[in-house]
Amino acid sequence: MGTQRSGHVAMRDGEFPGEMYDVVVVGGGPAGLSAATWLARYRRSVLVIDSHEYRNRWTAQSHGYLGSDPADPMALLATARAQLSRYPSVVLCDGAATTARRDEQGRFVVGVGNEEFVALRMILATGVVDQFPEVTGFFDYYGVSVFHCPTCDGYEAKDRTVVVFGWSESVTGFALELLDWARRITILTQGRRFEGDEGDRQVLADHGIALIEDDAVELVGQPGRLQAVRLRSGASIDADLAFFSIAHHARVHLAEQFGCELTQDGCLLVDKDGQTTIEGLYAAGDITPGIQLVSVAVGKGTTAGVACAISLQGQRGIPNSQTGS
């Protein structure tokens, strides 16, 4: 059974296989656990560093994952962690990776607290951070009545009244996507001026999407039974569900320490195998370009994990690797 490190303390009979690995995976979400699983199946020693700061940790259900629709996302990850821990070459470490560099031998060195771990390869699956609306009681409703992804949760908005928080030009396309499901849509700009041009305003008007440049201050109703959004002006807007499209930022702080190339949107540029512009450094999940879904993250993790394992073929591996032992 794989070793569990919590608070950087070995948890299996006081044993710990050392500070060096074939691969270190930073991120314990769907992409990172998927990558680690396939590396383990290639019998490579793997350290998974997991901060537990998952993007969907507030979400009650995730959708569209084959065979598990819907699923409790935290339960899904717990099952994946338990299954991964059965591989003897895997170590799970709870903590946040804060530093990363390459040593004089070209190996990857990752800092977690006061410790450093060394690996021949590295996979980043650190995800993204969303910017949330500043509305009283927001987190009581987030993941139950308020969502950030139309693709993920749009089906639950079918034939319902929806409010969208956002003010950038991109909120136009975001709201239009919800037309596949919602009966009525209102955009609230949180008191800011809408950044779209007259063409955007006309498109919204043509589709019957109301645009209100007022500040939402409170959600009215119970989590799971949202009724309205109260505005600073004192008015209320009927709402069964709410979505938001403000900003999200890829966690690329470790990649930047290596000088990885980013896309225009701030994601990590990767090739078909998930390798970044730094040889031996891979990435998977929401920090890479493309649609952001659990199913896709798992697929990207699989691609990066298998490609990373194959890149090590012919190498004996470090002492605690099962490959070549």
N, C-alpha and C positions, 0 to 999 in steps of 0.2 A: 504494500500500500504506500502511496506517495507520502512524503513528509509534509507537514503543515507548519509553517512558521507564522506565529502571531506575535506582534510586538517584537519581532526579530529574535524570538526564542524557539529553539527546536522543540517539537512537541511529540516526537515518537521515540520513546525510550531514551531521550537525551541525545539521540543520534542526529547528525546533520552531515550530508555528504561533501561538505567543503564549500568554498566560496567561488568556484569556477564551474562553468556550465558550457555545454555546446551552444545553447541558445537561451537568451533572456527575452521574455515576452513582457512588455510593459502594458498592462491593461487586462482586467479580468472580466470584461463584458463578453458579449457573444462572439465578437471577432477574435479577441485574445484567447478565449478558452477553446475556440475552434482550432486556431493555429496550434496551440499547445497540445491539443489532442492528437493531431496528425503528426506532430514532431515526436510525441511519445510513441506513436505506433511505428515510427521509423527507428525507435529505440534510442533516441537522442535524449541526453539529459537536458531538462528544461526547468528554468526558474520563472514562475509567473508572479510578477509584482502587481498587486491589486490594491488600489486606493479605495475601492468601493464607491467611488463617486460616479455612479452610472447615470447616464442621461435620463433613463426612464425609471429611476428609483422611486419617483412619486406616482407612477402610473399604475392603476389598478389592473389593467389588462392590456396585453399586446395582441395584435391581430395578424392573421395571414400566414403564420408559420405553419408549414405543412405538418399535419398530424397533431398540432397543438393550437387550435384556433377556437376560442380565445385561450390565452394562457396568462397566468400571473408571472410577470417578467422576473421578479425576484425568485420565485419558486423554480422557474426555468433555469436561472443561473445556479441556484443551489443544487439542483439535480446535476447540471453539467460539472460543477466543481466536485461533487461527490464521485461522479463517474471518472473524472480526470484523476482524482487522487488515488485511484486503484492502480495506476501505472507506477511502477517502482522508480522510474527515472524522473518523476515530476516532483518539484517542490513548489508549494504555494506560499507566498509571502505577503502578509498584509502590511501595506505601507505605501507611501507616495514616493516615486522616483523624482528626485529634484535635480540631479546632475548627470551628465553623460559625456564621455570622451573616448578617444582611442589611445591605447598605450603605445609604447615604442614598438611593440610587435604587431600592431594593427588590430588588437582585440578590443572589444567594446567593454567599457567600464561604466557601471551605473551606480550612482549613489542613492542610498535609501537611509535617511537619518544619518547616523555616524558610521554606517557600514558601506563598503563598496563590493560589488559583485562583478565578476569578469566572465565574458562569454565570447565564443568565436563568431557568433552571429547575433543579431538583435531584431526583434519585431516590435513595432510600435502600434498599439491599438488603444490609444488614449482618448478617443472620442472627441466630442465637442461640448461646449458650454453655451447654454441658451441665455439670452437676455429676457427677463420676465417683465410683464407689466407691473407697474407700481399701483396695485389695487388692494384695498383692505381685504384681508381674508383670502388672498389669492391661493395660498398653498393648501387651504382647506378644500378647495375645489379642483386644484390641479390634478390631472390624471383621472378625474371622475366626471367633471362637468366642463373642464377647460383643457384644451389640447394644443399641441404645437404642429401637428402633422396631418394635413387633409388626407393624404394617402393612407395613413395608418388608421385614422379614426373618422374619416368622412362618412363611412357607411352608417355610423351611429347618429349622424346628423340628418338622415333621410327624412324628408317631409317635416323638418323642424325649423324653428326660428333661431338664427345664429348671429352672434356678434363677433366681429374680428377686431382685435387690437393691433394697430400698426399705422404707420404714417409714411413709410418709404415708398418709392415708386414700385417696388416689387410686391407690395401688398395688393396691387391690382390683379396680377396673375394668381396670387394666392387665393383671393376671394372668388375669382372666376372658376378656379378648380373646384371650390365648394359647391358651385352650381350643379354639379353632377348629383348632389344629394339634397342640399338645403332648400327649404320652401321660401325663406326670406333671409336676406343677409344685410347687415349693417356694419360699416367700418367705423370704428371710433379711433381717433388719432391721438388720444391721451393729451388733448389740449394743444398739440403741435400743428403747424400748418402742413397739410398734405404735400409731399415732395414730388408727386407725379405732375405731369404737365396737363395741358387742356385736353390732349388726346386721351389720357388716362381717365380724366374726369368724364369725358364723353362716353368712353367704353363702359364705365361703371353705370352711368345713367341709362345707357341703352339696354343694360341687362337688369335694370331695376334694383341695383345695389346702392343703398343709401350711404352717403359719406357725411359724417358728423365730426367737425373739428372741436370736440369738447373732451373734457377729462373725465374718465370713468374713475369713481372713487370707492365704489362698494359693489359687491356681488350680493344679490338678494335671493333668498331661498335657502335650501339645504344642499349640501354636497350630494350630487346625483339627482337633485331635483331643483336645478337652477330655474329662477322665475324671471329675473330682470337684472339689468345693470343700472345702478344709480349714477347720474352725472353730477359734476360739480355745480352745474347750473340749477340743480334741483329736479330736473326732469328724469324720467326712467325710461329705459328701452327694454321692451320684452325680449327675453332670450331663454331658450331651452338649453343651449350649449354655447360655449365661447371657444374661439381659437385665437392664437396670437402669432404675428409675424413681425418681429422686431429686428433681432440679429442673433446669430450664433457664431461662435468662434472655435475653430479647430485647436485642440491642445497640441501645439507643435513646438513647445518650448524646448523639449529635448532634441527634436530634429534640428532646430535652429542652432543648437550647440555644435552640430556636425556640419552645418552649412548646407543642409538639404535644400533643393530647389522647390519652391511652392508654386501653385497655380495662381491665376489672377484672383480667385476666390479665397485664397489663403489655405487651401488644402495641400497635402503632400503630393507632389508629382511622383507617380509610380508607373512602372512598365506593366506588361501583361501578367507578370508573375508576382506583382506587388512589391518589387524592389524599388527603392527610392533612387535618387541620383548618387547616393553613396553606396558603393559596393558592399554587400553583406548586411545592409540595413534595409529591412522590409517594413511595410506598413499595411494595415487593413482596417476596415470599418469606416466610420463616419469621417475620419481624418483624411480619407482619400476621396477623389472626385466620384460623383455619381449619386444615385438615389440612396436615401438613408432609411433603410428598413432592417429589422432584425434578420430577416431571411437573407438579405443581401450581405449584411455584415458577416454572418456565418459562412457564406460562400466565399467572401473575400478572405476571411481567416483561413479557410481550407486551402485556397490557392496559395497564400503566402506561406502557410505552414509546410505544405508539401514542397513548394519550390525551395524554401529555405533548407529543408531536409535534403533534398536532392543536391543542392549546392555543396553539401558536406560529404557527398559520396566519395569514397576513396580516402577520406581522412579518418584516422583511427578515433578521433574524438578525445575529449579530456578524460582523466582517469576514472571518473564515476559514470562515464557514458557506457551503455551496454553494447554499443556498436564497436565491433572489433575487439571486444574484451574476451 
